[in-house]
């Protein structure tokens, strides 16, 4: 509740949590210059460690917990009710573990259903403390795990192999109004002393190799230049 109050007083839109279930399920609405809106719906899955008791209720604050794949039909109705011509819908989904590159079959099926059934244009996945594979499904962007950007996890031990101190800024360009992905550039940073710094050429090359290795089974590839460009 304190976090929601802080965001509200700062004038920042939020999604995925609320003072009751209706507020938690409502999207953040961002008006676009020139018309149209971005609708960001927030969800959490228990696979990320979110407990069922954290779910918002009729008179209970909490998160918008996606209980099962059967919830997709209800989500589709919510998106249809809110989405107007020229709008883009983003599913911001907290799922999966904190470490590791594997994308479970169920998670991939859910991502596809969010696009095919619920009508989302982008699936923005998070929970992992490092970037995970990228997929383009029916022209729509799926980020299975964006990794951290600015966090207080610097110095955590036991997971050096994942290089959690390397962060990415994701810059997608979408065709309006249909939401099809036109291009995606990734800008690498290094988090050091709680500040973002441009990543070294060696770190950029490491990120490119990892993303190429993990994303290629999904039909997605990464080209290394001054930035990382995603190809499909």
C-alpha positions as CSV (number, residue, x, y, z in Angstrom):
1,X,0.0,0.0,0.0
2,X,2.9,2.4,0.8
3,X,4.4,1.7,-2.6
4,X,1.1,2.4,-4.4
5,X,0.7,5.7,-2.4
6,X,4.2,6.7,-3.3
7,X,3.7,6.1,-7.0
8,X,0.3,7.9,-7.0
9,X,1.7,11.0,-5.2
10,X,4.6,11.0,-7.7
11,X,2.2,10.9,-10.7
12,X,3.5,7.6,-11.9
13,X,1.2,5.1,-13.6
14,X,1.3,1.6,-12.3
15,X,-0.2,-1.8,-13.1
16,X,-0.3,-5.3,-11.5
17,X,-1.1,-4.3,-8.0
18,X,-3.8,-2.3,-6.3
19,X,-6.0,-1.7,-3.2
20,X,-8.4,-4.4,-4.4
21,X,-8.6,-6.9,-7.2
22,X,-10.2,-4.5,-9.7
23,X,-7.5,-1.9,-9.3
24,X,-4.8,-4.6,-9.5
25,X,-6.2,-5.9,-12.8
26,X,-6.6,-2.5,-14.4
27,X,-4.0,-1.3,-16.9
28,X,-1.7,1.6,-16.7
29,X,-2.7,4.0,-19.5
30,X,-0.1,6.0,-21.2
31,X,-1.2,8.6,-23.8
32,X,0.9,8.8,-27.0
33,X,1.8,12.0,-28.7
34,X,-0.2,12.1,-32.0
35,X,-2.9,9.8,-30.7
36,X,-3.3,6.3,-29.4
37,X,-2.4,4.9,-26.1
38,X,-0.2,2.2,-24.5
39,X,-2.1,-0.1,-22.1
40,X,0.1,-1.9,-19.7
41,X,-1.5,-4.8,-17.9
42,X,0.5,-6.3,-15.0
43,X,0.4,-10.0,-14.0
44,X,2.2,-12.2,-11.5
45,X,2.6,-16.0,-11.5
46,X,3.4,-18.3,-8.6
47,X,6.4,-19.6,-10.6
48,X,8.2,-16.4,-9.7
49,X,7.9,-17.0,-6.0
50,X,4.7,-14.9,-5.6
51,X,2.5,-16.6,-3.0
52,X,-1.2,-17.1,-3.4
53,X,-1.8,-15.1,-0.3
54,X,-0.4,-12.0,-2.0
55,X,-3.3,-11.9,-4.5
56,X,-5.6,-8.8,-4.3
57,X,-9.2,-9.5,-3.3
58,X,-12.5,-7.8,-3.2
59,X,-11.5,-5.7,-0.1
60,X,-7.9,-6.7,0.0
61,X,-4.8,-5.0,-1.5
62,X,-2.3,-7.1,-3.4
63,X,-1.1,-8.2,-6.8
64,X,-2.9,-9.3,-9.9
65,X,-2.1,-13.1,-9.6
66,X,-2.7,-15.1,-12.8
67,X,-4.0,-18.3,-11.2
68,X,-4.0,-20.5,-14.3
69,X,-4.0,-20.6,-18.1
70,X,-7.9,-20.5,-17.8
71,X,-7.5,-16.9,-16.8
72,X,-6.6,-16.0,-20.4
73,X,-10.3,-15.8,-21.4
74,X,-10.9,-13.2,-18.7
75,X,-7.8,-11.3,-19.6
76,X,-8.9,-11.3,-23.3
77,X,-12.2,-9.8,-22.3
78,X,-10.4,-7.1,-20.3
79,X,-8.1,-6.2,-23.2
80,X,-11.0,-6.1,-25.6
81,X,-13.0,-3.8,-23.3
82,X,-10.1,-1.3,-23.0
83,X,-8.3,-1.4,-26.3
84,X,-9.3,1.2,-28.9
85,X,-8.1,1.7,-32.5
86,X,-4.6,2.9,-32.4
87,X,-3.8,1.4,-28.9
88,X,-1.0,-0.9,-28.1
89,X,-1.4,-3.5,-25.3
90,X,1.5,-4.7,-23.3
91,X,1.4,-7.8,-20.9
92,X,4.0,-7.1,-18.2
93,X,4.4,-10.5,-16.6
94,X,6.4,-11.5,-13.4
95,X,7.2,-15.2,-14.0
96,X,9.8,-17.8,-13.6
97,X,12.9,-18.0,-11.4
98,X,15.6,-15.4,-10.7
99,X,18.5,-17.3,-12.3
100,X,18.8,-19.5,-15.4
101,X,18.0,-19.3,-19.1
102,X,15.4,-22.0,-19.5
103,X,12.0,-21.0,-20.7
104,X,9.5,-23.7,-19.6
105,X,7.1,-25.1,-22.2
106,X,4.1,-23.7,-20.1
107,X,5.6,-20.2,-20.0
108,X,6.1,-20.2,-23.8
109,X,2.6,-21.4,-24.3
110,X,1.3,-18.7,-22.1
111,X,3.3,-16.0,-23.9
112,X,1.8,-17.2,-27.2
113,X,-1.7,-17.2,-25.8
114,X,-1.3,-13.7,-24.5
115,X,-0.7,-12.6,-28.1
116,X,-3.0,-15.1,-30.0
117,X,-6.0,-15.1,-27.6
118,X,-5.8,-12.1,-25.4
119,X,-4.7,-9.6,-28.1
120,X,-1.4,-8.3,-26.6
121,X,1.2,-6.7,-28.9
122,X,4.2,-7.1,-26.5
123,X,4.9,-9.6,-23.7
124,X,7.3,-8.0,-21.2
125,X,8.6,-10.7,-19.0
126,X,10.6,-10.1,-15.8
127,X,11.8,-11.9,-12.6
128,X,15.2,-13.1,-13.8
129,X,18.2,-10.9,-12.7
130,X,19.8,-11.3,-16.1
131,X,18.5,-11.2,-19.7
132,X,16.7,-14.3,-21.1
133,X,15.8,-15.4,-24.6
134,X,13.9,-13.1,-27.0
135,X,11.2,-14.4,-29.4
136,X,9.2,-12.9,-32.2
137,X,5.8,-14.6,-32.4
138,X,3.4,-13.7,-35.2
139,X,5.3,-10.4,-35.6
140,X,4.9,-9.6,-31.9
141,X,7.8,-9.2,-29.4
142,X,8.2,-11.6,-26.4
143,X,10.9,-10.7,-23.9
144,X,11.1,-13.8,-21.6
145,X,13.2,-12.0,-19.0
146,X,14.6,-8.5,-19.3
147,X,17.0,-8.8,-16.3
148,X,17.7,-6.0,-13.8
149,X,18.3,-2.4,-14.7
150,X,18.8,-0.4,-11.5
151,X,18.8,-2.6,-8.4
152,X,20.4,-3.0,-5.0
153,X,21.6,-6.6,-5.9
154,X,25.1,-5.5,-6.6
155,X,27.6,-7.7,-4.9
156,X,25.2,-10.7,-4.4
157,X,27.3,-13.9,-4.4
158,X,26.8,-17.3,-5.9
159,X,25.6,-16.4,-9.4
160,X,28.6,-14.8,-11.1
161,X,28.1,-17.0,-14.1
162,X,25.0,-15.0,-15.1
163,X,26.7,-11.6,-15.0
164,X,23.7,-10.0,-13.3
165,X,25.6,-6.7,-13.2
166,X,25.1,-6.3,-16.9
167,X,21.9,-4.6,-17.9
168,X,20.1,-3.9,-21.2
169,X,17.9,-1.1,-22.4
170,X,15.4,-2.4,-24.9
171,X,14.4,-0.1,-27.7
172,X,11.6,-1.7,-29.8
173,X,10.1,0.1,-32.8
174,X,6.5,-1.0,-33.6
175,X,4.3,-0.5,-36.6
176,X,1.2,1.5,-35.6
177,X,-1.6,0.7,-35.1
178,X,-1.2,-3.0,-35.7
179,X,1.6,-3.5,-33.1
180,X,3.9,-5.5,-35.3
181,X,7.6,-5.3,-34.4
182,X,9.8,-3.4,-36.9
183,X,13.1,-3.4,-35.1
184,X,14.7,-4.0,-31.7
185,X,17.9,-2.6,-30.5
186,X,19.5,-3.4,-27.1
187,X,21.8,-1.0,-25.4
188,X,24.2,-2.7,-22.9
189,X,25.2,-1.1,-19.5
190,X,27.1,-2.2,-16.5
191,X,25.7,-1.5,-13.0
192,X,28.6,-0.4,-10.8
193,X,28.4,1.3,-7.5
194,X,24.6,1.7,-8.1
195,X,25.2,3.7,-11.2
196,X,24.7,2.7,-14.9
197,X,27.8,2.9,-17.0
198,X,28.3,2.0,-20.7
199,X,29.4,-1.6,-20.9
200,X,32.9,-2.4,-22.2
201,X,33.3,-3.9,-25.6
202,X,34.2,-7.2,-24.0
203,X,31.0,-7.2,-21.9
204,X,28.9,-6.3,-25.0
205,X,30.4,-9.2,-26.9
206,X,29.7,-11.5,-24.0
207,X,26.0,-10.4,-23.9
208,X,25.7,-10.8,-27.7
209,X,27.1,-14.3,-27.5
210,X,24.8,-15.3,-24.7
211,X,21.7,-13.9,-26.3
212,X,22.5,-15.5,-29.6
213,X,23.0,-18.8,-27.9
214,X,19.8,-18.6,-25.9
215,X,17.5,-16.9,-28.5
216,X,18.5,-18.9,-31.6
217,X,16.3,-21.9,-30.7
218,X,13.4,-19.4,-30.8
219,X,14.4,-18.3,-34.4
220,X,15.9,-15.0,-33.1
221,X,19.4,-13.8,-33.6
222,X,21.6,-11.0,-32.4
223,X,24.0,-8.9,-34.5
224,X,26.8,-7.1,-32.7
225,X,27.5,-3.5,-33.6
226,X,27.8,-0.4,-31.4
227,X,24.5,-1.7,-30.1
228,X,23.0,-5.2,-30.2
229,X,20.4,-5.6,-33.0
230,X,17.9,-8.4,-32.9
231,X,17.2,-10.2,-36.1
232,X,14.4,-12.6,-37.0
